[in-house]
Amino acid sequence: MIAAPELKSEHHILLVEKFKAFYEDVQHPQLEMIGELYAPSVRFKDPVHELQGIEFVHAYLMEMSANVEYGRFEYLDQLVDEDKAYIKWNMYFRHPKLGNEIHEVRGMTQIQFTDRIYFHEDVYDMGQLIYEHIPVMGTFVKMLKKRLVSTK
């Protein structure tokens, strides 16, 4: 009887590792595995989207990966509980509309699960992701950030 919780924890750690492998290559996510990872009615949130249903998450990931020239995640830390996990990451990407350089964005993901993930939320700085790379707006956003941390 004592071994059952350990098996459950091992299953959740394995699910988190599958999740990380699924997203590691942003340009080529392993979309054929999406049903093994996500529940059919999964709820997905990030600063730009809020989606309900695995088919909408699949469509979003297909569109995102088609528009990225390069992308990968570097996983920095994680906390895994019986029904949720928090994963801290850096995303590196190159997008044709943002120039030729590789951009870095720090973020965190919360997932909630039973046998599969039913809730996924990504939290990151939209300024760092997009706004800082738009010619006029980027200058303004960077200036505003500097002003907010200034002690004068």
Secondary structure, 3 states (H helix, E strand, C coil): CCHHHHHHHHHHHHHHHHHHHHHCECCCCCHHHHHHHEEEEEEEECCCCEEECHHHHHHHHHHHHHHCCEEEEEEEEEEECCCEEEEEEEEEEECHHHCCCCEEEEEEEEEEECCCEEEEEEEECHHHHCHHHCHHHHHHHHHHHHHHHCCC
